[in-house]
Every structure is written in C-alpha cells, then in structure tokens.
Amino acid sequence: MEGKIRCAIIGIGRLGYVHAENIASRIKGAQLVTVVASRKESAEKAARELGVEKWTTDPQDVFEDSTIDAVIIVTPTKTHADLILRAARHGKHIFVDKPLTETLEEADEVIKAIQKNNVICQVGFMRRFDPSYAEAKRRIVNGDIGRPLYFKGLSRDPGSPPEEYIKTSGGIFLDLSVHDYDIARFLVGDEVESVQTYGTVLVHPFMKKYGDVDQGVTVLQFKNGVLADIEGSRNSTFGYDIRGEVVGTEGAIQIGSLQNHNNIILTNKGSYHDNIPSFQSKFKAAFLLELEHFIECLLEKKAPLINEVDGKIALEIAIAATDSFKTSKKVYL
C-alpha cells in the first residue's frame, strides 16, 4: 500500500469527530475522504467543517468504494458486528471503537471474517497508547517494580450519559469498566481466571429499569494469582477521574492524575488545581497515538498492538462481569 491511507469515518458523535479531525489534519500518512452519519445534516456539516468532499448516510457507499482503504467505526455497540463484517468482506481495514461487538457469538463471527479476508483490525482501547499507561507498561517490563502483585483501576465519569444512551449501552461493566479490564490485562501481562462484580444505583434512578448501575466494583483474579479491583462510576461531580496503580514485589507505579494543568492556584482562601473536565481532554494524545499506530500498521503491513482477538477477550471479561452482577456469583472464564 503506497502513499496515504484513504479513510472513511462511520459515526460522527463526540468521539467520532475527534477521530475524524485527527485523520483529516494530524496524521501524515492518512487522508479522510468520506464522512458517514445516520443523519444527513450531521454528515454534511461534519464534512464541510473537516474539509471533506464526500459524505453519505449509507455505510454501504463506503464499502463499495474501491478507492477507500480503511474505515474508522465509531457507532453504537449494537451496530459493530454488522459494520465490521461488511467492511471485512469488502477488503477494508478496520479501526473500531470498543467494545468489539455486543456478544461473544458476534465476536467469533467477525474474527473469522477479518482473518478470512486478510484485513487488519484494531480495537479502540486508547489507554494502551496513553503516554502514562504506556510508560507504566515499559517500566513493568523493565522490572522496575519487580513482579506485579496487584492492580487498582478507577474510571469515574462526571455524571451519567442520557437515558437514551444508557438503555442501549450494554451496562456500566461493558460500556465503562471494559477499558480497565483491558488495561489491567495489558499491564499485568496475564489472562483473567475469574470475575466478581458488585453494583448499585445511588444517584440516577432511571438506570434501574435497564438493569444498570451508576456505581460498580469488579474484582478480577488472574491465572498467575494477581488480583485487581476496578471501580466504575457515573457520579464524579468533580471531574473526569481516570487513574491506576500497579503494586509489585519491589515497588509500585501510580498512573494518571485528576489534575488538568500542572499548576497549583494559591489564594488567601487556600490552594487548588483545576480538574480534567472530559474524556476528550484526558485522552487527547492517546486518541491521536492510537490512530497513528493504526495507519502505521497499514502502511507497514504489521499487526496492531491490540487486535480483534484482544477485543474479544476484553468483551468476554465484561460479559462475565455483567453476569456476575446479575447472579451475585463469581464467574470463571
């Protein structure tokens, strides 16, 4: 594959727009040539703002366009399997936002199609590319903290998404905590053996009718004996709070911060710092780096850091976590 990778973005919500901007103006080896959105007004507006000539409301237009090399899928989870299958069958390389699919049966089907059609698939677990998490991984591999013993992760969103989103999100363990499941596996360097979850609704009563919670905890046990506990919350009124910690036999690594800028404000009433307001600002660098990696993999014909199989494993953990919550039992993978 020579020259620039010609890409189409499918889905132009908040995250989709972030990816579209990166492809359109920040990644030298890529070119955004088509915008796809379910609403004509959204597709046309985004294309105009991004300086892209083509837009459509029908993804099939992209799949049948022989000049397009790759698609970036940023749509609701329930649409992933169908879009991935159609992309693979038309020979398009695929970047898809997490989770890979909604069910394990769908995951097996898309993995088969991806491998049969010899296309590259990368799943959007951006924390692996975040500089802080990437440095933690490097330090762990280097032996700086000895052998990992324990992982702690927390993902606290500043409030709940709207009800319309929650009812089709798959629940907090699939929609939110799945990021921590993947990064725990990445940092610990082993596979999960069992999952147990706990959760409750404390702030957003409407979640009860969808079997969802706004405050959840997951305990993972890895095959090598390492334990992980992971908090997922929709109740962080103080900002977007994503942090992690790995404790080892010879030290520990604390990852991330709630602090938005490296400044402390001092006044006669005390000192304070501003907090990270949104996922777009927290993972701005990671979103760019993961797409740069995807394009690099296409240009150099190499496997991505996180592929469709990794996506299925994270999904399997998230589904086990949801089952554990529903049954109040530990689930073994």
C-alpha positions as CSV (number, residue, x, y, z in Angstrom):
1,M,0.0,0.0,0.0
2,E,1.6,3.2,-1.1
3,G,1.0,6.9,-0.4
4,K,-1.7,7.9,2.0
5,I,-4.2,5.6,3.5
6,R,-7.7,6.7,2.3
7,C,-10.1,6.5,5.2
8,A,-13.8,6.9,5.9
9,I,-15.2,7.7,9.3
10,I,-18.5,6.0,10.2
11,G,-20.2,7.8,13.1
12,I,-19.7,11.4,13.9
13,G,-20.6,11.8,17.5
14,R,-18.2,13.3,20.0
15,L,-15.5,10.6,19.8
16,G,-16.1,10.1,16.1
17,Y,-15.4,13.8,15.5
18,V,-12.2,13.6,17.5
19,H,-11.0,10.7,15.3
20,A,-12.1,12.5,12.1
21,E,-10.1,15.6,13.0
22,N,-7.0,13.5,13.7
23,I,-7.3,11.7,10.4
24,A,-8.1,14.8,8.4
25,S,-5.4,17.1,9.7
26,R,-2.9,15.4,12.1
27,I,-1.8,12.1,10.7
28,K,0.6,12.5,7.7
29,G,0.0,9.0,6.3
30,A,-3.7,9.3,6.2
31,Q,-6.4,11.1,4.3
32,L,-10.1,11.4,5.3
33,V,-12.1,11.1,2.1
34,T,-15.7,10.3,3.3
35,V,-17.9,11.1,6.3
36,V,-20.8,8.8,7.2
37,A,-23.5,9.7,9.7
38,S,-27.1,8.5,10.2
39,R,-28.5,12.0,9.7
40,K,-27.9,13.9,6.5
41,E,-27.5,17.2,8.3
42,S,-24.8,15.8,10.6
43,A,-22.8,14.2,7.8
44,E,-23.0,17.3,5.6
45,K,-22.0,19.6,8.4
46,A,-19.1,17.5,9.6
47,A,-17.8,17.1,6.0
48,R,-17.9,20.8,5.5
49,E,-16.1,21.6,8.7
50,L,-13.4,18.9,8.1
51,G,-12.8,19.9,4.5
52,V,-14.0,16.6,3.1
53,E,-15.8,16.5,-0.2
54,K,-17.8,13.3,0.2
55,W,-20.4,12.4,2.8
56,T,-23.2,9.9,3.0
57,T,-25.8,8.4,5.3
58,D,-25.3,4.9,3.9
59,P,-22.1,3.0,5.0
60,Q,-22.6,0.7,2.0
61,D,-21.4,3.6,-0.2
62,V,-18.1,3.4,1.6
63,F,-17.8,-0.4,1.5
64,E,-18.4,-0.4,-2.3
65,D,-15.9,2.4,-2.9
66,S,-12.8,0.7,-4.2
67,T,-10.6,3.8,-3.5
68,I,-11.2,3.6,0.2
69,D,-8.6,1.6,2.2
70,A,-9.9,1.7,5.7
71,V,-12.9,2.6,7.9
72,I,-13.0,4.0,11.4
73,I,-16.2,2.8,13.1
74,V,-17.4,4.9,15.9
75,T,-21.1,3.9,16.2
76,P,-23.3,2.3,18.9
77,T,-22.1,-1.2,20.0
78,K,-25.1,-3.0,18.6
79,T,-24.0,-1.9,15.1
80,H,-20.4,-3.0,15.3
81,A,-20.7,-6.6,14.2
82,D,-22.7,-5.8,11.0
83,L,-20.4,-3.0,10.0
84,I,-17.2,-5.0,10.7
85,L,-18.5,-7.9,8.7
86,R,-19.4,-5.8,5.7
87,A,-16.1,-3.9,5.9
88,A,-14.0,-7.1,6.0
89,R,-15.9,-8.7,3.2
90,H,-15.2,-5.7,1.0
91,G,-11.5,-5.8,1.9
92,K,-11.4,-2.7,4.1
93,H,-9.1,-2.4,7.1
94,I,-10.9,-1.7,10.3
95,F,-10.5,0.5,13.3
96,V,-13.5,0.0,15.7
97,D,-14.2,1.7,18.9
98,K,-14.6,-0.6,22.0
99,P,-16.2,-3.0,22.6
100,L,-15.5,-5.2,19.6
101,T,-19.1,-6.4,19.4
102,E,-22.1,-6.9,21.7
103,T,-21.9,-10.7,22.1
104,L,-19.3,-13.4,22.0
105,E,-21.1,-15.1,19.1
106,E,-20.8,-11.9,17.1
107,A,-17.1,-11.6,18.1
108,D,-16.3,-15.1,16.8
109,E,-18.1,-14.3,13.5
110,V,-16.2,-11.0,13.0
111,I,-12.9,-12.6,13.9
112,K,-13.4,-15.3,11.3
113,A,-14.3,-12.7,8.6
114,I,-11.4,-10.4,9.5
115,Q,-8.9,-13.3,9.3
116,K,-10.5,-14.9,6.2
117,N,-10.3,-11.6,4.3
118,N,-6.8,-10.8,5.5
119,V,-7.6,-7.3,6.7
120,I,-6.2,-5.5,9.8
121,C,-8.4,-4.7,12.7
122,Q,-7.5,-2.5,15.6
123,V,-9.9,-2.0,18.6
124,G,-10.1,1.4,20.2
125,F,-8.7,0.7,23.7
126,M,-6.8,4.0,23.8
127,R,-5.4,3.7,27.3
128,R,-2.7,1.4,25.9
129,F,-1.5,4.4,23.9
130,D,-1.8,7.0,26.6
131,P,1.8,8.1,27.5
132,S,1.3,7.5,31.2
133,Y,0.0,3.9,30.8
134,A,2.5,3.2,28.0
135,E,5.3,4.3,30.3
136,A,3.9,2.2,33.2
137,K,4.0,-0.9,30.8
138,R,7.6,-0.1,29.9
139,R,8.6,0.2,33.5
140,I,6.9,-3.1,34.4
141,V,8.5,-5.0,31.5
142,N,11.9,-3.4,32.5
143,G,11.5,-4.9,36.0
144,D,11.4,-1.5,37.8
145,I,8.8,-2.7,40.4
146,G,9.6,-6.3,40.3
147,R,6.8,-8.8,39.7
148,P,3.3,-7.3,39.6
149,L,1.1,-8.4,42.6
150,Y,-2.0,-6.2,42.3
151,F,-3.7,-3.7,40.0
152,K,-6.1,-1.0,41.0
153,G,-8.1,1.0,38.4
154,L,-10.8,3.6,38.6
155,S,-12.9,5.2,35.9
156,R,-15.2,7.9,37.2
157,D,-17.4,9.8,34.7
158,P,-18.6,13.3,35.6
159,G,-22.3,12.4,35.6
160,S,-24.4,9.9,33.6
161,P,-24.9,9.9,29.9
162,P,-28.6,10.5,28.9
163,E,-31.2,7.7,29.4
164,E,-31.4,7.2,25.6
165,Y,-27.7,6.2,25.6
166,I,-27.8,4.1,28.8
167,K,-30.7,1.9,27.6
168,T,-28.5,0.6,24.7
169,S,-25.0,0.9,26.2
170,G,-24.8,-2.7,27.5
171,G,-24.3,-1.5,31.1
172,I,-21.5,0.0,33.1
173,F,-19.3,-3.0,33.0
174,L,-19.4,-3.3,29.2
175,D,-19.5,0.4,28.4
176,L,-17.1,1.9,31.0
177,S,-15.2,-0.7,33.1
178,V,-14.2,-2.6,29.9
179,H,-11.4,-0.1,29.5
180,D,-9.9,-1.1,32.9
181,Y,-10.3,-4.8,32.1
182,D,-8.2,-4.4,29.0
183,I,-5.5,-2.2,30.6
184,A,-5.3,-4.5,33.7
185,R,-4.6,-7.4,31.4
186,F,-2.1,-5.4,29.4
187,L,-0.2,-4.2,32.5
188,V,-0.3,-7.5,34.5
189,G,0.6,-9.5,31.4
190,D,-1.6,-12.4,32.1
191,E,-5.2,-13.7,31.5
192,V,-8.2,-13.4,33.8
193,E,-9.3,-16.5,35.6
194,S,-12.4,-15.3,37.5
195,V,-14.6,-12.2,37.8
196,Q,-16.9,-10.9,40.5
197,T,-18.8,-7.7,40.5
198,Y,-20.9,-5.6,42.8
199,G,-23.1,-2.6,41.9
200,T,-25.9,-0.3,42.9
201,V,-27.8,2.8,41.8
202,L,-27.1,5.7,44.1
203,V,-27.8,8.8,42.1
204,H,-29.6,8.0,38.8
205,P,-32.8,6.0,39.5
206,F,-33.7,5.6,35.8
207,M,-30.9,3.1,35.4
208,K,-32.8,0.5,37.4
209,K,-35.2,-0.2,34.6
210,Y,-32.3,-1.1,32.3
211,G,-30.6,-3.3,34.9
212,D,-27.7,-0.9,35.0
213,V,-25.9,0.8,37.9
214,D,-24.2,4.1,38.5
215,Q,-21.6,2.7,40.9
216,G,-19.8,-0.6,40.4
217,V,-16.8,-2.6,41.6
218,T,-15.2,-5.5,39.8
219,V,-12.7,-7.9,41.3
220,L,-10.5,-9.8,38.8
221,Q,-8.3,-12.8,39.6
222,F,-5.6,-13.6,37.1
223,K,-4.3,-17.0,36.4
224,N,-0.9,-16.1,37.9
225,G,-2.6,-15.1,41.2
226,V,-2.6,-11.3,40.7
227,L,-5.7,-9.6,42.0
228,A,-7.3,-6.4,40.5
229,D,-10.1,-4.3,41.8
230,I,-11.8,-1.8,39.5
231,E,-14.2,0.9,40.2
232,G,-16.7,2.2,37.6
233,S,-18.7,5.3,38.5
234,R,-21.1,7.7,36.8
235,N,-21.1,10.0,39.8
236,S,-17.9,12.0,39.6
237,T,-19.2,15.6,40.1
238,F,-15.6,16.9,40.5
239,G,-14.3,15.9,37.0
240,Y,-13.2,13.1,34.7
241,D,-11.2,10.9,37.1
242,I,-9.2,8.0,35.4
243,R,-6.3,6.6,37.4
244,G,-4.5,3.3,38.0
245,E,-1.9,1.6,40.2
246,V,0.3,-1.4,39.9
247,V,1.9,-2.8,43.0
248,G,4.9,-5.1,42.6
249,T,7.4,-7.0,44.7
250,E,9.9,-4.2,44.6
251,G,7.8,-1.1,44.3
252,A,4.6,0.4,42.8
253,I,3.6,2.6,39.9
254,Q,0.8,5.2,40.2
255,I,-0.7,6.1,36.9
256,G,-2.6,9.3,35.9
257,S,-4.0,12.3,37.8
258,L,-7.2,14.2,38.2
259,Q,-5.2,17.4,37.7
260,N,-5.8,19.1,34.3
261,H,-2.9,21.5,34.2
262,N,0.4,21.3,36.0
263,N,-0.5,24.4,38.1
264,I,-1.5,24.9,41.6
265,I,-3.5,28.1,42.3
266,L,-2.8,29.8,45.6
267,T,-5.2,32.3,47.2
268,N,-6.0,33.7,50.6
269,K,-8.7,31.0,50.9
270,G,-6.4,28.1,50.2
271,S,-4.8,26.3,47.2
272,Y,-6.4,24.3,44.5
273,H,-5.9,22.9,40.9
274,D,-8.4,22.6,38.1
275,N,-9.7,19.1,37.3
276,I,-9.9,17.2,33.9
277,P,-13.3,18.0,32.5
278,S,-13.9,15.4,29.8
279,F,-12.5,12.3,28.1
280,Q,-11.6,14.3,25.1
281,S,-9.1,16.3,27.0
282,K,-7.9,13.4,29.2
283,F,-7.0,11.2,26.3
284,K,-6.3,13.7,23.6
285,A,-2.8,12.4,23.0
286,A,-3.9,8.7,23.3
287,F,-6.7,9.2,20.6
288,L,-4.1,10.6,18.2
289,L,-1.4,8.0,19.0
290,E,-3.8,5.0,18.6
291,L,-4.8,6.2,15.1
292,E,-1.2,6.9,14.2
293,H,-0.4,3.4,15.2
294,F,-3.3,2.0,13.1
295,I,-2.2,3.9,10.0
296,E,1.4,2.8,10.6
297,C,0.3,-0.8,10.7
298,L,-1.5,-0.5,7.4
299,L,1.5,1.2,5.7
300,E,4.0,-1.3,7.1
301,K,1.7,-4.3,6.9
302,K,2.2,-5.3,10.5
303,A,-0.1,-6.4,13.4
304,P,-1.5,-3.7,15.7
305,L,-0.8,-3.6,19.4
306,I,-4.4,-4.5,20.1
307,N,-6.4,-6.6,17.6
308,E,-9.8,-8.3,17.2
309,V,-8.7,-11.2,19.5
310,D,-7.8,-8.8,22.3
311,G,-11.1,-7.2,21.7
312,K,-12.9,-10.5,22.2
313,I,-11.0,-11.2,25.4
314,A,-12.0,-7.8,26.9
315,L,-15.6,-8.4,25.8
316,E,-15.6,-11.8,27.5
317,I,-14.4,-10.3,30.8
318,A,-17.1,-7.6,30.5
319,I,-19.8,-10.1,29.8
320,A,-18.7,-12.2,32.8
321,A,-18.7,-9.1,34.9
322,T,-22.3,-8.3,33.9
323,D,-23.3,-12.0,34.6
324,S,-21.7,-11.8,38.0
325,F,-23.6,-8.7,38.9
326,K,-26.9,-10.3,37.8
327,T,-26.3,-13.6,39.6
328,S,-24.4,-12.3,42.6
329,K,-21.8,-15.0,41.9
330,K,-18.2,-15.3,40.9
331,V,-17.9,-16.2,37.2
332,Y,-15.0,-18.3,35.9
333,L,-13.7,-17.7,32.3
